[in-house]
Every structure is written in structure tokens, then in C-alpha cells.
């Protein structure tokens, strides 16, 4: 029996493959929420209006957070809570664990602290301030994954893949800045689809695409042999490299 076959049959190797699959599934879950949520909110409002015979005017909320006061409130809150659970359960290495746990709590905070409505009371404005803070921190943490975690210079990651993650991280931060600017200045507030929503949509799609890409990349590694199936953790990459290449014969 070769060294590789013994390694692949060992409980430690099977556990590492299970870890790869679990992490890939969690990454995929985060990515799918990011891709599906932005179109689901206006489409859900439009569909509900159609089915109940109500007017479809104003079915597109002014912002994704504004959907809390529409018929798709449960979709928004449920998706954010699911996103929070995925991120809190995500385990990769020490740094990423901290980032994902913080991002998960921020996502739950966004869900539980709705944005302030028009004519809000002082309590609603306070809760709305927490909402904005949690939302901004959530987007920043998700951008950090794209900029620093998924771009792993210590793995055999193609340069184009690292560039794609870099672009996704920049798009998240740039779109977030544009959304904040649009919200503060009121630019396009009379548009049927407001710039604030478009900025949030683009940022959400950017992190969704990046997390789906990271899931597929990790799943591809998991189909390799004992060396390539190991998770290329940032802080442990050197420890996962074989110390004696000649022992693999």
C-alpha cells in the first residue's frame, strides 16, 4: 500500500475532506443569499401585489433595508438571519473565524434593528442608527474576505482568480460608498429604481459571486489527492505542506 493510499484511508484525511465539504457548503450558502436577495425583494413585492389585485406602484423599495416596511419584510429578515447563521458557523482559520463570527453578528443585527421609517420616533432613529452601523460593518467584513482571505498567495491559486477576488472586494467598497453618498444627497430619490438600491445590489452581488467562487474553488481542491485536498488555510499553509516529498513515492 502506498503512502498516498494509506493517507486517503486514514480517519484524519476523511475528516479533512468533510471539513472541506462543510466549508464549501457554508460559502455557497453565503453566496447564494447575496445573489438571490436583491432581486427577490422587489420581485416579491410585485408578485404579492399581482396575486392580491393591488397596485404594483412602488413595488421597488428605496433601499434593501427599506424592504422591511414592505410585503417582503420576512424575506429580508429571514435571509439576513440565515446569512448570520452561515457566517457564525463558518470555520476556516483563526483570523477568518473571528471575521466571520463578527460578520454573522452584524448580519443578525441588521435583521433585528430595522432602518428608521419616515416620521420615526427617537427610539426608531436610535435603532435605525444601529442598523446603518451594522450594515456598513457587515459589508466591510465581507469585502475583507475578498481582499485578504480568498486571495491566498501561499496556495497554487491562478493569478486571474486572485484578481477576480480583488475586483469583488473593491466593487463592494466602492458600491457601498456610492450607496451611502446617494442616500445622504438624495440623488435619484424620485427614480423608480433608486441609486441607493442599485449600489446595495451591486455590492451584494459582488460578495455573493466571490463567496460562490470561493466555494467552487475549495470544492475543486477537495477532489484532489491528500496534498491538494488539505484546506489551504492562510495561517497554517506552511504546516500543511509535506515535509518530506520523497515519502510520497
C-alpha positions as CSV (number, residue, x, y, z in Angstrom):
1,X,0.0,0.0,0.0
2,X,1.5,3.4,-1.0
3,X,1.8,6.3,1.4
4,X,-1.0,8.2,-0.5
5,X,-3.5,5.4,-0.3
6,X,-2.8,4.9,3.5
7,X,-3.3,8.7,4.0
8,X,-6.5,8.8,2.0
9,X,-7.9,5.9,4.0
10,X,-7.0,7.4,7.4
11,X,-9.7,9.0,9.6
12,X,-7.8,12.3,9.6
13,X,-7.9,12.6,5.8
14,X,-11.6,11.7,5.7
15,X,-12.2,14.3,8.3
16,X,-10.3,16.9,6.4
17,X,-12.4,16.2,3.3
18,X,-15.5,16.5,5.4
19,X,-14.2,19.9,6.6
20,X,-13.7,21.0,3.0
21,X,-17.2,20.0,2.1
22,X,-18.7,21.7,5.1
23,X,-16.8,24.9,4.5
24,X,-17.7,24.8,0.8
25,X,-21.4,24.4,1.6
26,X,-21.3,27.4,4.0
27,X,-19.5,29.5,1.4
28,X,-22.1,28.5,-1.2
29,X,-24.9,29.4,1.2
30,X,-23.5,32.9,1.8
31,X,-23.0,33.4,-1.9
32,X,-26.5,32.3,-2.9
33,X,-28.1,34.7,-0.3
34,X,-26.0,37.5,-1.8
35,X,-27.1,36.7,-5.3
36,X,-30.8,36.0,-4.7
37,X,-31.7,38.6,-2.1
38,X,-31.5,41.8,-4.2
39,X,-33.9,40.7,-7.0
40,X,-36.1,38.7,-4.6
41,X,-37.3,41.8,-2.6
42,X,-38.8,43.9,-5.5
43,X,-40.0,40.8,-7.3
44,X,-41.7,39.5,-4.1
45,X,-43.5,42.8,-3.7
46,X,-44.6,42.9,-7.3
47,X,-45.8,39.3,-7.2
48,X,-47.7,39.8,-4.0
49,X,-49.4,42.8,-5.5
50,X,-50.3,40.9,-8.6
51,X,-51.8,38.0,-6.7
52,X,-53.9,40.2,-4.4
53,X,-55.1,42.5,-7.1
54,X,-53.4,45.5,-5.6
55,X,-51.5,48.2,-7.5
56,X,-47.9,47.4,-8.2
57,X,-46.8,51.1,-7.9
58,X,-43.9,51.5,-5.7
59,X,-43.1,47.8,-5.6
60,X,-39.4,48.6,-5.7
61,X,-38.2,49.7,-2.3
62,X,-36.0,52.7,-1.9
63,X,-33.3,50.6,-0.4
64,X,-32.8,46.9,0.5
65,X,-33.3,47.9,4.2
66,X,-36.5,49.7,3.3
67,X,-38.0,46.4,2.3
68,X,-38.6,45.9,6.0
69,X,-41.7,48.1,5.6
70,X,-43.0,46.2,2.5
71,X,-44.6,42.8,1.9
72,X,-41.1,41.2,1.7
73,X,-40.1,42.0,5.2
74,X,-40.0,38.3,6.2
75,X,-37.8,37.5,3.2
76,X,-35.3,40.3,4.2
77,X,-35.2,39.3,7.9
78,X,-35.1,35.6,7.2
79,X,-32.3,36.0,4.6
80,X,-30.2,38.1,7.0
81,X,-30.7,35.7,9.9
82,X,-29.7,32.8,7.6
83,X,-26.7,34.8,6.4
84,X,-25.7,35.4,10.1
85,X,-26.0,31.7,10.9
86,X,-23.9,30.6,7.9
87,X,-21.2,33.2,8.9
88,X,-21.2,32.3,12.6
89,X,-20.9,28.6,11.8
90,X,-18.1,29.2,9.3
91,X,-14.8,27.9,10.4
92,X,-11.5,28.1,8.4
93,X,-8.6,29.5,10.4
94,X,-8.3,31.7,13.4
95,X,-8.4,35.0,11.6
96,X,-11.3,34.1,9.3
97,X,-13.2,32.6,12.2
98,X,-13.1,35.9,14.0
99,X,-14.1,37.8,10.9
100,X,-16.9,35.5,10.0
101,X,-18.3,35.5,13.6
102,X,-18.3,39.3,13.7
103,X,-19.9,39.5,10.3
104,X,-22.5,37.0,11.4
105,X,-23.5,39.0,14.4
106,X,-23.6,42.1,12.2
107,X,-26.0,40.4,9.8
108,X,-28.3,39.4,12.7
109,X,-28.0,43.0,14.0
110,X,-29.2,44.3,10.6
111,X,-32.1,41.9,10.7
112,X,-33.2,42.8,14.2
113,X,-32.7,46.5,14.0
114,X,-34.8,47.9,11.2
115,X,-33.9,51.1,9.4
116,X,-35.8,54.2,10.7
117,X,-39.0,54.9,8.7
118,X,-40.3,58.3,7.7
119,X,-41.5,60.3,10.7
120,X,-39.6,58.0,13.0
121,X,-39.6,58.4,16.8
122,X,-36.5,59.0,18.8
123,X,-36.3,55.3,19.6
124,X,-36.8,54.3,16.0
125,X,-34.0,56.7,14.9
126,X,-31.7,55.2,17.5
127,X,-32.5,51.6,16.3
128,X,-32.0,52.9,12.8
129,X,-28.6,54.2,13.6
130,X,-27.6,50.7,14.9
131,X,-29.0,49.3,11.6
132,X,-26.8,51.5,9.5
133,X,-23.7,50.8,11.6
134,X,-24.3,47.0,11.5
135,X,-24.9,47.1,7.7
136,X,-21.8,49.1,7.0
137,X,-19.6,46.8,9.2
138,X,-21.2,43.7,7.5
139,X,-20.3,44.9,4.0
140,X,-16.7,45.9,5.1
141,X,-16.1,42.5,6.7
142,X,-17.4,40.7,3.6
143,X,-15.1,42.9,1.5
144,X,-12.2,41.9,3.7
145,X,-12.8,38.2,2.9
146,X,-12.4,39.0,-0.8
147,X,-9.4,41.2,-0.4
148,X,-7.4,39.2,2.1
149,X,-8.8,35.7,2.7
150,X,-9.8,34.3,-0.6
151,X,-6.7,35.8,-2.3
152,X,-4.2,33.3,-0.9
153,X,-0.7,33.9,-2.2
154,X,0.6,30.8,-0.4
155,X,-1.6,28.5,-2.5
156,X,-1.4,27.5,-6.2
157,X,-4.2,29.9,-7.0
158,X,-4.1,31.2,-10.6
159,X,-3.4,35.0,-10.8
160,X,-6.7,35.6,-12.6
161,X,-8.6,34.1,-9.6
162,X,-6.8,36.4,-7.1
163,X,-7.5,39.3,-9.4
164,X,-11.2,38.4,-9.5
165,X,-11.4,38.4,-5.7
166,X,-9.6,41.7,-5.6
167,X,-12.1,43.2,-8.0
168,X,-15.0,41.9,-6.0
169,X,-13.6,43.5,-2.8
170,X,-13.1,46.8,-4.5
171,X,-16.6,46.7,-6.0
172,X,-18.1,46.0,-2.6
173,X,-16.4,49.0,-1.0
174,X,-16.9,51.3,-4.0
175,X,-20.6,50.4,-4.3
176,X,-21.1,50.8,-0.6
177,X,-19.6,54.3,-0.7
178,X,-21.8,55.3,-3.7
179,X,-24.9,54.0,-1.9
180,X,-24.1,56.0,1.2
181,X,-23.4,59.1,-1.0
182,X,-26.7,58.6,-2.8
183,X,-28.6,58.2,0.5
184,X,-27.0,61.3,2.0
185,X,-27.6,63.6,-1.0
186,X,-30.9,62.2,-2.1
187,X,-29.7,61.8,-5.7
188,X,-32.2,59.9,-7.8
189,X,-34.7,59.7,-4.9
190,X,-37.5,60.3,-7.5
191,X,-36.3,57.4,-9.7
192,X,-38.4,54.2,-9.9
193,X,-35.2,52.3,-9.0
194,X,-33.1,54.5,-6.7
195,X,-29.3,54.7,-6.9
196,X,-29.2,53.6,-3.2
197,X,-30.8,50.3,-4.0
198,X,-28.6,49.8,-7.1
199,X,-25.4,50.4,-5.1
200,X,-26.5,47.9,-2.4
201,X,-27.5,45.4,-5.2
202,X,-24.1,45.7,-6.8
203,X,-22.2,45.3,-3.5
204,X,-24.4,42.3,-2.5
205,X,-23.9,40.6,-5.9
206,X,-20.1,41.2,-5.7
207,X,-19.8,39.4,-2.3
208,X,-22.2,36.7,-3.4
209,X,-20.2,36.0,-6.6
210,X,-16.9,35.9,-4.6
211,X,-18.3,33.5,-2.0
212,X,-19.7,31.2,-4.6
213,X,-16.4,31.3,-6.5
214,X,-14.5,30.5,-3.2
215,X,-16.9,27.6,-2.6
216,X,-16.3,26.1,-6.1
217,X,-12.5,26.7,-5.7
218,X,-12.4,24.8,-2.4
219,X,-14.6,22.0,-3.7
220,X,-12.2,21.6,-6.6
221,X,-9.3,21.3,-4.2
222,X,-11.2,18.7,-2.3
223,X,-11.3,16.4,-5.3
224,X,-7.5,16.1,-5.4
225,X,-5.1,13.8,-3.6
226,X,-4.1,14.1,0.1
227,X,-1.9,17.0,-0.6
228,X,-4.3,19.1,-2.6
229,X,-7.4,18.2,-0.6
230,X,-6.0,19.8,2.6
231,X,-7.6,23.1,3.2
232,X,-5.1,25.9,2.3
233,X,-5.6,27.9,5.5
234,X,-3.8,31.3,5.5
235,X,-2.2,30.9,8.9
236,X,-1.5,27.2,8.5
237,X,-0.4,26.9,4.9
238,X,3.2,26.1,5.7
239,X,2.2,23.4,8.2
240,X,0.0,21.6,5.6
241,X,2.9,21.3,3.1
242,X,4.6,17.8,3.1
243,X,7.9,18.0,5.0
244,X,9.4,15.0,3.1
245,X,8.4,14.9,-0.6
246,X,10.3,11.7,-1.1
247,X,7.9,9.9,1.3
248,X,5.1,10.2,-1.3
249,X,6.6,7.6,-3.5
